[in-house]
């Protein structure tokens, strides 16, 4: 966790999580989200066309990302919205970085195994 935070998260203002087929169960994705939230950086989740859906027809995302989407901290967008034009990504990063840091939810146990 410390190596991820120090070597990859430091210096970034925002983390973009591409949510595809197996993203929900990957421990390193959870660790990166946790480190991002500890540093109070912006968080964006991007729904890829390969993202799985639940029986209720809802996109399945990593738990820690879901907590922050519900809380209003993380920005949640589709791949189409993210790539709509050359300024879309920059605008989403600015939006994510302007969110109230008091909305951060980082209370889940850190995932120790892949799902």
N, CA, C and O atoms as a Tinker XYZ file with bonds, in Angstrom:
   460  protein
     1  N      0.829000   -1.191000    0.000000    73     2
     2  CA     0.000000    0.000000    0.000000    64     1     3
     3  C      0.872000    1.254000    0.000000    63     2     4     5
     4  O      0.643000    2.184000   -0.773000    81     3
     5  N      1.867000    1.263000    0.871000    73     3     6
     6  CA     2.746000    2.419000    0.965000    64     5     7
     7  C      3.481000    2.652000   -0.347000    63     6     8     9
     8  O      3.616000    3.797000   -0.778000    81     7
     9  N      3.961000    1.586000   -0.994000    73     7    10
    10  CA     4.676000    1.727000   -2.268000    64     9    11
    11  C      3.761000    2.286000   -3.352000    63    10    12    13
    12  O      4.181000    3.129000   -4.145000    81    11
    13  N      2.525000    1.827000   -3.389000    73    11    14
    14  CA     1.578000    2.361000   -4.382000    64    13    15
    15  C      1.386000    3.844000   -4.133000    63    14    16    17
    16  O      1.467000    4.653000   -5.057000    81    15
    17  N      1.132000    4.199000   -2.885000    73    15    18
    18  CA     0.895000    5.604000   -2.545000    64    17    19
    19  C      2.101000    6.471000   -2.867000    63    18    20    21
    20  O      1.955000    7.539000   -3.461000    81    19
    21  N      3.285000    6.026000   -2.484000    73    19    22
    22  CA     4.486000    6.837000   -2.674000    64    21    23
    23  C      4.963000    6.863000   -4.121000    63    22    24    25
    24  O      5.399000    7.905000   -4.610000    81    23
    25  N      4.884000    5.733000   -4.806000    73    23    26
    26  CA     5.451000    5.645000   -6.150000    64    25    27
    27  C      4.487000    6.008000   -7.274000    63    26    28    29
    28  O      4.921000    6.397000   -8.358000    81    27
    29  N      3.181000    5.885000   -7.027000    73    27    30
    30  CA     2.246000    6.095000   -8.120000    64    29    31
    31  C      1.186000    7.155000   -7.859000    63    30    32    33
    32  O      0.768000    7.842000   -8.792000    81    31
    33  N      0.742000    7.305000   -6.625000    73    31    34
    34  CA    -0.334000    8.247000   -6.326000    64    33    35
    35  C      0.220000    9.636000   -6.048000    63    34    36    37
    36  O     -0.433000   10.627000   -6.372000    81    35
    37  N      1.398000    9.736000   -5.460000    73    35    38
    38  CA     1.980000   11.041000   -5.143000    64    37    39
    39  C      2.123000   11.888000   -6.395000    63    38    40    41
    40  O      2.552000   11.405000   -7.443000    81    39
    41  N      1.761000   13.147000   -6.277000    73    39    42
    42  CA     1.891000   14.063000   -7.391000    64    41    43
    43  C      0.690000   14.086000   -8.315000    63    42    44    45
    44  O      0.544000   15.005000   -9.121000    81    43
    45  N     -0.162000   13.096000   -8.209000    73    43    46
    46  CA    -1.383000   13.088000   -9.019000    64    45    47
    47  C     -2.445000   13.917000   -8.326000    63    46    48    49
    48  O     -2.510000   13.944000   -7.097000    81    47
    49  N     -3.266000   14.582000   -9.090000    73    47    50
    50  CA    -4.350000   15.342000   -8.478000    64    49    51
    51  C     -5.647000   14.568000   -8.512000    63    50    52    53
    52  O     -6.605000   14.923000   -7.825000    81    51
    53  N     -5.686000   13.501000   -9.313000    73    51    54
    54  CA    -6.935000   12.782000   -9.505000    64    53    55
    55  C     -6.629000   11.363000   -9.986000    63    54    56    57
    56  O     -5.677000   11.143000  -10.735000    81    55
    57  N     -7.430000   10.422000   -9.554000    73    55    58
    58  CA    -7.311000    9.048000  -10.037000    64    57    59
    59  C     -8.554000    8.720000  -10.843000    63    58    60    61
    60  O     -9.677000    8.975000  -10.410000    81    59
    61  N     -8.337000    8.148000  -12.025000    73    59    62
    62  CA    -9.441000    7.735000  -12.885000    64    61    63
    63  C     -9.492000    6.219000  -12.874000    63    62    64    65
    64  O     -8.529000    5.553000  -13.256000    81    63
    65  N    -10.623000    5.674000  -12.433000    73    63    66
    66  CA   -10.817000    4.225000  -12.356000    64    65    67
    67  C    -11.671000    3.797000  -13.538000    63    66    68    69
    68  O    -12.845000    4.156000  -13.631000    81    67
    69  N    -11.073000    3.024000  -14.443000    73    67    70
    70  CA   -11.808000    2.503000  -15.582000    64    69    71
    71  C    -12.494000    1.217000  -15.134000    63    70    72    73
    72  O    -11.826000    0.226000  -14.837000    81    71
    73  N    -13.822000    1.228000  -15.083000    73    71    74
    74  CA   -14.594000    0.104000  -14.552000    64    73    75
    75  C    -15.031000   -0.802000  -15.696000    63    74    76    77
    76  O    -15.931000   -0.470000  -16.468000    81    75
    77  N    -14.372000   -1.954000  -15.785000    73    75    78
    78  CA   -14.678000   -2.950000  -16.799000    64    77    79
    79  C    -15.120000   -4.253000  -16.168000    63    78    80    81
    80  O    -15.620000   -4.278000  -15.043000    81    79
    81  N    -14.934000   -5.321000  -16.895000    73    79    82
    82  CA   -15.445000   -6.636000  -16.522000    64    81    83
    83  C    -15.060000   -7.094000  -15.115000    63    82    84    85
    84  O    -15.930000   -7.525000  -14.359000    81    83
    85  N    -13.790000   -7.012000  -14.748000    73    83    86
    86  CA   -13.323000   -7.559000  -13.474000    64    85    87
    87  C    -12.840000   -6.516000  -12.476000    63    86    88    89
    88  O    -12.310000   -6.868000  -11.422000    81    87
    89  N    -13.012000   -5.258000  -12.788000    73    87    90
    90  CA   -12.490000   -4.178000  -11.941000    64    89    91
    91  C    -13.015000   -4.255000  -10.509000    63    90    92    93
    92  O    -12.273000   -4.011000   -9.558000    81    91
    93  N    -14.291000   -4.593000  -10.359000    73    91    94
    94  CA   -14.927000   -4.614000   -9.036000    64    93    95
    95  C    -14.174000   -5.482000   -8.031000    63    94    96    97
    96  O    -14.211000   -5.195000   -6.835000    81    95
    97  N    -13.496000   -6.530000   -8.481000    73    95    98
    98  CA   -12.885000   -7.476000   -7.557000    64    97    99
    99  C    -11.381000   -7.418000   -7.464000    63    98   100   101
   100  O    -10.783000   -8.305000   -6.854000    81    99
   101  N    -10.749000   -6.435000   -8.029000    73    99   102
   102  CA    -9.290000   -6.359000   -8.032000    64   101   103
   103  C     -8.763000   -5.634000   -6.801000    63   102   104   105
   104  O     -9.104000   -4.478000   -6.552000    81   103
   105  N     -7.915000   -6.338000   -6.027000    73   103   106
   106  CA    -7.410000   -5.756000   -4.784000    64   105   107
   107  C     -6.556000   -4.517000   -5.036000    63   106   108   109
   108  O     -6.621000   -3.563000   -4.261000    81   107
   109  N     -5.760000   -4.511000   -6.097000    73   107   110
   110  CA    -4.901000   -3.355000   -6.334000    64   109   111
   111  C     -5.703000   -2.125000   -6.741000    63   110   112   113
   112  O     -5.288000   -0.998000   -6.469000    81   111
   113  N     -6.832000   -2.326000   -7.383000    73   111   114
   114  CA    -7.715000   -1.191000   -7.688000    64   113   115
   115  C     -8.228000   -0.600000   -6.376000    63   114   116   117
   116  O     -8.249000    0.619000   -6.203000    81   115
   117  N     -8.641000   -1.469000   -5.456000    73   115   118
   118  CA    -9.106000   -1.001000   -4.148000    64   117   119
   119  C     -7.987000   -0.253000   -3.426000    63   118   120   121
   120  O     -8.235000    0.791000   -2.822000    81   119
   121  N     -6.785000   -0.761000   -3.479000    73   119   122
   122  CA    -5.660000   -0.124000   -2.798000    64   121   123
   123  C     -5.367000    1.255000   -3.383000    63   122   124   125
   124  O     -5.088000    2.200000   -2.646000    81   123
   125  N     -5.430000    1.367000   -4.697000    73   123   126
   126  CA    -5.184000    2.661000   -5.338000    64   125   127
   127  C     -6.275000    3.672000   -4.980000    63   126   128   129
   128  O     -5.987000    4.848000   -4.754000    81   127
   129  N     -7.512000    3.217000   -4.931000    73   127   130
   130  CA    -8.616000    4.111000   -4.541000    64   129   131
   131  C     -8.417000    4.553000   -3.096000    63   130   132   133
   132  O     -8.582000    5.730000   -2.775000    81   131
   133  N     -8.063000    3.612000   -2.227000    73   131   134
   134  CA    -7.829000    3.939000   -0.813000    64   133   135
   135  C     -6.728000    4.988000   -0.673000    63   134   136   137
   136  O     -6.891000    5.961000    0.063000    81   135
   137  N     -5.609000    4.796000   -1.373000    73   135   138
   138  CA    -4.492000    5.751000   -1.307000    64   137   139
   139  C     -4.903000    7.115000   -1.848000    63   138   140   141
   140  O     -4.514000    8.145000   -1.298000    81   139
   141  N     -5.679000    7.126000   -2.911000    73   139   142
   142  CA    -6.181000    8.379000   -3.486000    64   141   143
   143  C     -7.006000    9.142000   -2.464000    63   142   144   145
   144  O     -6.837000   10.350000   -2.296000    81   143
   145  N     -7.898000    8.438000   -1.782000    73   143   146
   146  CA    -8.769000    9.082000   -0.798000    64   145   147
   147  C     -7.986000    9.554000    0.421000    63   146   148   149
   148  O     -8.300000   10.600000    0.988000    81   147
   149  N     -6.970000    8.793000    0.830000    73   147   150
   150  CA    -6.132000    9.217000    1.954000    64   149   151
   151  C     -5.413000   10.529000    1.645000    63   150   152   153
   152  O     -5.189000   11.342000    2.541000    81   151
   153  N     -5.057000   10.734000    0.390000    73   151   154
   154  CA    -4.389000   11.967000   -0.024000    64   153   155
   155  C     -5.377000   13.069000   -0.388000    63   154   156   157
   156  O     -4.980000   14.179000   -0.741000    81   155
   157  N     -6.675000   12.750000   -0.299000    73   155   158
   158  CA    -7.759000   13.687000   -0.618000    64   157   159
   159  C     -7.658000   14.200000   -2.052000    63   158   160   161
   160  O     -7.940000   15.368000   -2.323000    81   159
   161  N     -7.257000   13.324000   -2.961000    73   159   162
   162  CA    -7.225000   13.657000   -4.376000    64   161   163
   163  C     -8.588000   13.374000   -4.985000    63   162   164   165
   164  O     -9.409000   12.673000   -4.394000    81   163
   165  N     -8.823000   13.920000   -6.165000    73   163   166
   166  CA   -10.071000   13.677000   -6.863000    64   165   167
   167  C    -10.195000   12.219000   -7.286000    63   166   168   169
   168  O     -9.195000   11.515000   -7.429000    81   167
   169  N    -11.438000   11.773000   -7.486000    73   167   170
   170  CA   -11.704000   10.390000   -7.873000    64   169   171
   171  C    -12.798000   10.370000   -8.933000    63   170   172   173
   172  O    -13.886000   10.914000   -8.739000    81   171
   173  N    -12.486000    9.730000  -10.059000    73   171   174
   174  CA   -13.445000    9.600000  -11.153000    64   173   175
   175  C    -13.594000    8.132000  -11.504000    63   174   176   177
   176  O    -12.602000    7.429000  -11.695000    81   175
   177  N    -14.825000    7.672000  -11.590000    73   175   178
   178  CA   -15.109000    6.326000  -12.071000    64   177   179
   179  C    -15.667000    6.431000  -13.475000    63   178   180   181
   180  O    -16.538000    7.258000  -13.744000    81   179
   181  N    -15.161000    5.584000  -14.379000    73   179   182
   182  CA   -15.604000    5.607000  -15.771000    64   181   183
   183  C    -16.187000    4.242000  -16.129000    63   182   184   185
   184  O    -15.505000    3.219000  -16.052000    81   183
   185  N    -17.436000    4.246000  -16.515000    73   183   186
   186  CA   -18.152000    3.042000  -16.891000    64   185   187
   187  C    -17.771000    2.630000  -18.303000    63   186   188   189
   188  O    -18.159000    3.283000  -19.271000    81   187
   189  N    -17.007000    1.540000  -18.424000    73   187   190
   190  CA   -16.638000    1.017000  -19.737000    64   189   191
   191  C    -17.759000    0.115000  -20.264000    63   190   192   193
   192  O    -18.540000   -0.421000  -19.478000    81   191
   193  N    -17.843000   -0.054000  -21.569000    73   191   194
   194  CA   -18.896000   -0.921000  -22.136000    64   193   195
   195  C    -18.845000   -2.362000  -21.628000    63   194   196   197
   196  O    -19.855000   -3.063000  -21.679000    81   195
   197  N    -17.686000   -2.817000  -21.137000    73   195   198
   198  CA   -17.545000   -4.197000  -20.646000    64   197   199
   199  C    -17.935000   -4.374000  -19.183000    63   198   200   201
   200  O    -17.890000   -5.491000  -18.668000    81   199
   201  N    -18.317000   -3.289000  -18.503000    73   199   202
   202  CA   -18.657000   -3.368000  -17.079000    64   201   203
   203  C    -19.852000   -4.293000  -16.873000    63   202   204   205
   204  O    -20.839000   -4.209000  -17.603000    81   203
   205  N    -19.761000   -5.181000  -15.873000    73   203   206
   206  CA   -20.864000   -6.105000  -15.615000    64   205   207
   207  C    -22.025000   -5.409000  -14.914000    63   206   208   209
   208  O    -21.857000   -4.369000  -14.278000    81   207
   209  N    -23.204000   -6.006000  -15.046000    73   207   210
   210  CA   -24.394000   -5.469000  -14.390000    64   209   211
   211  C    -24.967000   -6.504000  -13.434000    63   210   212   213
   212  O    -24.853000   -7.708000  -13.660000    81   211
   213  N    -25.579000   -6.022000  -12.371000    73   211   214
   214  CA   -26.217000   -6.884000  -11.385000    64   213   215
   215  C    -27.579000   -7.336000  -11.901000    63   214   216   217
   216  O    -28.011000   -6.934000  -12.982000    81   215
   217  N    -28.246000   -8.172000  -11.120000    73   215   218
   218  CA   -29.597000   -8.626000  -11.463000    64   217   219
   219  C    -30.567000   -7.452000  -11.536000    63   218   220   221
   220  O    -31.579000   -7.523000  -12.234000    81   219
   221  N    -30.260000   -6.363000  -10.813000    73   219   222
   222  CA   -31.092000   -5.151000  -10.825000    64   221   223
   223  C    -30.697000   -4.206000  -11.951000    63   222   224   225
   224  O    -31.180000   -3.075000  -12.015000    81   223
   225  N    -29.813000   -4.670000  -12.848000    73   223   226
   226  CA   -29.352000   -3.903000  -14.004000    64   225   227
   227  C    -28.508000   -2.682000  -13.611000    63   226   228   229
   228  O    -28.534000   -1.659000  -14.295000    81   227
   229  N    -27.761000   -2.796000  -12.506000    73   227   230
   230  CA   -26.874000   -1.723000  -12.060000    64   229   231
   231  C    -25.428000   -2.143000  -12.299000    63   230   232   233
   232  O    -25.075000   -3.312000  -12.148000    81   231
   233  N    -24.603000   -1.177000  -12.671000    73   231   234
   234  CA   -23.189000   -1.449000  -12.921000    64   233   235
   235  C    -22.515000   -1.883000  -11.618000    63   234   236   237
   236  O    -22.729000   -1.276000  -10.568000    81   235
   237  N    -21.702000   -2.937000  -11.694000    73   235   238
   238  CA   -20.979000   -3.430000  -10.515000    64   237   239
   239  C    -19.612000   -2.739000  -10.481000    63   238   240   241
   240  O    -18.800000   -2.896000  -11.393000    81   239
   241  N    -19.374000   -1.977000   -9.419000    73   239   242
   242  CA   -18.128000   -1.214000   -9.267000    64   241   243
   243  C    -17.426000   -1.629000   -7.978000    63   242   244   245
   244  O    -18.046000   -2.242000   -7.109000    81   243
   245  N    -16.142000   -1.303000   -7.844000    73   243   246
   246  CA   -15.458000   -1.575000   -6.575000    64   245   247
   247  C    -16.197000   -0.903000   -5.412000    63   246   248   249
   248  O    -16.680000    0.221000   -5.543000    81   247
   249  N    -16.278000   -1.590000   -4.292000    73   247   250
   250  CA   -17.035000   -1.101000   -3.137000    64   249   251
   251  C    -16.638000    0.280000   -2.667000    63   250   252   253
   252  O    -17.500000    1.107000   -2.368000    81   251
   253  N    -15.340000    0.541000   -2.598000    73   251   254
   254  CA   -14.854000    1.838000   -2.103000    64   253   255
   255  C    -15.232000    2.954000   -3.078000    63   254   256   257
   256  O    -15.554000    4.065000   -2.656000    81   255
   257  N    -15.194000    2.663000   -4.371000    73   255   258
   258  CA   -15.639000    3.637000   -5.372000    64   257   259
   259  C    -17.137000    3.882000   -5.222000    63   258   260   261
   260  O    -17.592000    5.026000   -5.249000    81   259
   261  N    -17.893000    2.809000   -5.064000    73   259   262
   262  CA   -19.352000    2.935000   -4.891000    64   261   263
   263  C    -19.685000    3.818000   -3.697000    63   262   264   265
   264  O    -20.546000    4.693000   -3.791000    81   263
   265  N    -19.008000    3.594000   -2.572000    73   263   266
   266  CA   -19.249000    4.406000   -1.367000    64   265   267
   267  C    -19.107000    5.886000   -1.667000    63   266   268   269
   268  O    -19.891000    6.703000   -1.185000    81   267
   269  N    -18.107000    6.229000   -2.461000    73   267   270
   270  CA   -17.814000    7.637000   -2.737000    64   269   271
   271  C    -18.676000    8.225000   -3.846000    63   270   272   273
   272  O    -18.871000    9.439000   -3.895000    81   271
   273  N    -19.189000    7.394000   -4.727000    73   271   274
   274  CA   -20.177000    7.864000   -5.703000    64   273   275
   275  C    -21.460000    8.214000   -4.963000    63   274   276   277
   276  O    -22.038000    9.279000   -5.182000    81   275
   277  N    -21.904000    7.318000   -4.089000    73   275   278
   278  CA   -23.132000    7.537000   -3.308000    64   277   279
   279  C    -22.989000    8.762000   -2.410000    63   278   280   281
   280  O    -23.932000    9.539000   -2.264000    81   279
   281  N    -21.815000    8.938000   -1.807000    73   279   282
   282  CA   -21.575000   10.068000   -0.896000    64   281   283
   283  C    -21.493000   11.401000   -1.636000    63   282   284   285
   284  O    -21.611000   12.462000   -1.023000    81   283
   285  N    -21.291000   11.348000   -2.957000    73   283   286
   286  CA   -21.179000   12.580000   -3.732000    64   285   287
   287  C    -19.754000   13.056000   -3.911000    63   286   288   289
   288  O    -19.528000   14.147000   -4.434000    81   287
   289  N    -18.783000   12.254000   -3.484000    73   287   290
   290  CA   -17.390000   12.667000   -3.643000    64   289   291
   291  C    -16.839000   12.285000   -5.020000    63   290   292   293
   292  O    -16.253000   13.121000   -5.709000    81   291
   293  N    -17.025000   11.043000   -5.414000    73   291   294
   294  CA   -16.483000   10.581000   -6.695000    64   293   295
   295  C    -17.401000   10.986000   -7.845000    63   294   296   297
   296  O    -18.625000   10.991000   -7.713000    81   295
   297  N    -16.792000   11.319000   -8.952000    73   295   298
   298  CA   -17.520000   11.622000  -10.190000    64   297   299
   299  C    -17.711000   10.300000  -10.927000    63   298   300   301
   300  O    -16.765000    9.519000  -11.032000    81   299
   301  N    -18.900000   10.035000  -11.434000    73   299   302
   302  CA   -19.206000    8.808000  -12.167000    64   301   303
   303  C    -19.683000    9.181000  -13.565000    63   302   304   305
   304  O    -20.687000    9.877000  -13.716000    81   303
   305  N    -18.965000    8.721000  -14.584000    73   303   306
   306  CA   -19.293000    9.063000  -15.963000    64   305   307
   307  C    -19.162000    7.838000  -16.860000    63   306   308   309
   308  O    -18.494000    6.865000  -16.509000    81   307
   309  N    -19.797000    7.897000  -18.001000    73   307   310
   310  CA   -19.657000    6.839000  -18.998000    64   309   311
   311  C    -18.415000    7.106000  -19.844000    63   310   312   313
   312  O    -17.892000    8.220000  -19.862000    81   311
   313  N    -17.954000    6.078000  -20.539000    73   311   314
   314  CA   -16.819000    6.222000  -21.438000    64   313   315
   315  C    -17.110000    7.280000  -22.495000    63   314   316   317
   316  O    -16.228000    8.056000  -22.863000    81   315
   317  N    -18.347000    7.308000  -22.983000    73   315   318
   318  CA   -18.735000    8.268000  -24.007000    64   317   319
   319  C    -18.628000    9.702000  -23.483000    63   318   320   321
   320  O    -18.160000   10.590000  -24.196000    81   319
   321  N    -19.054000    9.926000  -22.257000    73   319   322
   322  CA   -18.960000   11.273000  -21.658000    64   321   323
   323  C    -17.502000   11.674000  -21.451000    63   322   324   325
   324  O    -17.124000   12.825000  -21.666000    81   323
   325  N    -16.692000   10.709000  -21.031000    73   323   326
   326  CA   -15.281000   10.976000  -20.739000    64   325   327
   327  C    -14.510000   11.352000  -22.003000    63   326   328   329
   328  O    -13.577000   12.154000  -21.960000    81   327
   329  N    -14.910000   10.766000  -23.118000    73   327   330
   330  CA   -14.172000   10.976000  -24.370000    64   329   331
   331  C    -14.945000   11.829000  -25.375000    63   330   332   333
   332  O    -14.642000   11.807000  -26.567000    81   331
   333  N    -15.928000   12.571000  -24.909000    73   331   334
   334  CA   -16.797000   13.353000  -25.798000    64   333   335
   335  C    -16.035000   14.387000  -26.624000    63   334   336   337
   336  O    -16.327000   14.590000  -27.802000    81   335
   337  N    -15.067000   15.030000  -26.002000    73   335   338
   338  CA   -14.254000   16.014000  -26.718000    64   337   339
   339  C    -12.931000   16.168000  -25.987000    63   338   340   341
   340  O    -12.728000   15.577000  -24.926000    81   339
   341  N    -12.053000   16.942000  -26.538000    73   339   342
   342  CA   -10.707000   17.056000  -25.975000    64   341   343
   343  C    -10.678000   17.704000  -24.593000    63   342   344   345
   344  O     -9.726000   17.506000  -23.838000    81   343
   345  N    -11.695000   18.463000  -24.261000    73   343   346
   346  CA   -11.717000   19.135000  -22.963000    64   345   347
   347  C    -12.494000   18.362000  -21.901000    63   346   348   349
   348  O    -12.454000   18.726000  -20.725000    81   347
   349  N    -13.191000   17.313000  -22.291000    73   347   350
   350  CA   -14.041000   16.585000  -21.351000    64   349   351
   351  C    -13.250000   16.046000  -20.167000    63   350   352   353
   352  O    -13.674000   16.202000  -19.022000    81   351
   353  N    -12.121000   15.422000  -20.422000    73   351   354
   354  CA   -11.320000   14.836000  -19.346000    64   353   355
   355  C    -10.816000   15.914000  -18.393000    63   354   356   357
   356  O    -10.897000   15.750000  -17.176000    81   355
   357  N    -10.303000   16.999000  -18.928000    73   355   358
   358  CA    -9.810000   18.102000  -18.103000    64   357   359
   359  C    -10.921000   18.674000  -17.231000    63   358   360   361
   360  O    -10.710000   18.956000  -16.051000    81   359
   361  N    -12.088000   18.842000  -17.806000    73   359   362
   362  CA   -13.228000   19.377000  -17.047000    64   361   363
   363  C    -13.657000   18.420000  -15.942000    63   362   364   365
   364  O    -14.004000   18.859000  -14.846000    81   363
   365  N    -13.637000   17.121000  -16.216000    73   363   366
   366  CA   -14.017000   16.140000  -15.193000    64   365   367
   367  C    -13.005000   16.104000  -14.056000    63   366   368   369
   368  O    -13.382000   15.952000  -12.894000    81   367
   369  N    -11.729000   16.242000  -14.379000    73   367   370
   370  CA   -10.698000   16.276000  -13.332000    64   369   371
   371  C    -10.889000   17.515000  -12.461000    63   370   372   373
   372  O    -10.790000   17.427000  -11.237000    81   371
   373  N    -11.156000   18.649000  -13.062000    73   371   374
   374  CA   -11.419000   19.869000  -12.288000    64   373   375
   375  C    -12.646000   19.683000  -11.409000    63   374   376   377
   376  O    -12.646000   20.087000  -10.246000    81   375
   377  N    -13.682000   19.077000  -11.953000    73   375   378
   378  CA   -14.896000   18.818000  -11.180000    64   377   379
   379  C    -14.590000   17.902000   -9.994000    63   378   380   381
   380  O    -15.030000   18.166000   -8.875000    81   379
   381  N    -13.840000   16.831000  -10.238000    73   379   382
   382  CA   -13.503000   15.883000   -9.168000    64   381   383
   383  C    -12.667000   16.550000   -8.080000    63   382   384   385
   384  O    -12.883000   16.307000   -6.893000    81   383
   385  N    -11.722000   17.382000   -8.479000    73   383   386
   386  CA   -10.850000   18.038000   -7.502000    64   385   387
   387  C    -11.558000   19.128000   -6.703000    63   386   388   389
   388  O    -11.070000   19.535000   -5.648000    81   387
   389  N    -12.690000   19.599000   -7.188000    73   387   390
   390  CA   -13.412000   20.652000   -6.471000    64   389   391
   391  C    -14.424000   20.102000   -5.473000    63   390   392   393
   392  O    -15.062000   20.870000   -4.752000    81   391
   393  N    -14.578000   18.784000   -5.425000    73   391   394
   394  CA   -15.555000   18.188000   -4.502000    64   393   395
   395  C    -15.120000   18.380000   -3.058000    63   394   396   397
   396  O    -13.929000   18.416000   -2.749000    81   395
   397  N    -16.116000   18.504000   -2.176000    73   395   398
   398  CA   -15.882000   18.701000   -0.747000    64   397   399
   399  C    -15.183000   17.479000   -0.154000    63   398   400   401
   400  O    -15.723000   16.374000   -0.215000    81   399
   401  N    -14.008000   17.657000    0.411000    73   399   402
   402  CA   -13.225000   16.554000    0.987000    64   401   403
   403  C    -13.929000   15.904000    2.176000    63   402   404   405
   404  O    -13.609000   14.770000    2.533000    81   403
   405  N    -14.875000   16.600000    2.788000    73   403   406
   406  CA   -15.628000   16.018000    3.899000    64   405   407
   407  C    -16.567000   14.906000    3.443000    63   406   408   409
   408  O    -17.096000   14.167000    4.274000    81   407
   409  N    -16.779000   14.776000    2.141000    73   407   410
   410  CA   -17.652000   13.733000    1.605000    64   409   411
   411  C    -16.924000   12.393000    1.446000    63   410   412   413
   412  O    -17.563000   11.377000    1.172000    81   411
   413  N    -15.611000   12.376000    1.612000    73   411   414
   414  CA   -14.830000   11.159000    1.419000    64   413   415
   415  C    -15.264000   10.071000    2.396000    63   414   416   417
   416  O    -15.406000   10.306000    3.596000    81   415
   417  N    -15.472000    8.871000    1.846000    73   415   418
   418  CA   -15.788000    7.683000    2.648000    64   417   419
   419  C    -14.686000    6.667000    2.375000    63   418   420   421
   420  O    -14.565000    6.161000    1.259000    81   419
   421  N    -13.886000    6.371000    3.389000    73   419   422
   422  CA   -12.753000    5.463000    3.215000    64   421   423
   423  C    -12.674000    4.500000    4.392000    63   422   424   425
   424  O    -11.600000    4.266000    4.947000    81   423
   425  N    -13.825000    3.945000    4.767000    73   423   426
   426  CA   -13.915000    3.140000    5.981000    64   425   427
   427  C    -13.913000    1.632000    5.739000    63   426   428   429
   428  O    -13.843000    0.864000    6.698000    81   427
   429  N    -13.985000    1.202000    4.520000    73   427   430
   430  CA   -14.001000   -0.236000    4.232000    64   429   431
   431  C    -12.676000   -0.884000    4.581000    63   430   432   433
   432  O    -11.622000   -0.249000    4.540000    81   431
   433  N    -12.752000   -2.174000    4.929000    73   431   434
   434  CA   -11.538000   -2.965000    5.097000    64   433   435
   435  C    -10.815000   -3.006000    3.760000    63   434   436   437
   436  O    -11.448000   -3.107000    2.709000    81   435
   437  N     -9.513000   -2.929000    3.797000    73   435   438
   438  CA    -8.734000   -3.008000    2.567000    64   437   439
   439  C     -8.831000   -4.435000    2.017000    63   438   440   441
   440  O     -8.646000   -5.407000    2.748000    81   439
   441  N     -9.120000   -4.541000    0.735000    73   439   442
   442  CA    -9.246000   -5.846000    0.083000    64   441   443
   443  C     -7.894000   -6.555000    0.136000    63   442   444   445
   444  O     -6.879000   -5.970000   -0.244000    81   443
   445  N     -7.865000   -7.795000    0.597000    73   443   446
   446  CA    -6.611000   -8.528000    0.690000    64   445   447
   447  C     -6.469000   -9.566000   -0.420000    63   446   448   449
   448  O     -5.375000  -10.077000   -0.658000    81   447
   449  N     -7.569000   -9.876000   -1.096000    73   447   450
   450  CA    -7.539000  -10.869000   -2.184000    64   449   451
   451  C     -8.395000  -10.381000   -3.330000    63   450   452   453
   452  O     -9.307000   -9.576000   -3.142000    81   451
   453  N     -8.098000  -10.872000   -4.510000    73   451   454
   454  CA    -8.965000  -10.576000   -5.654000    64   453   455
   455  C    -10.276000  -11.319000   -5.499000    63   454   456   457
   456  O    -10.328000  -12.402000   -4.916000    81   455
   457  N    -11.343000  -10.721000   -6.032000    73   455   458
   458  CA   -12.672000  -11.307000   -5.914000    64   457   459
   459  C    -12.936000  -12.392000   -6.920000    63   458   460
   460  O    -14.021000  -12.972000   -6.932000    81   459
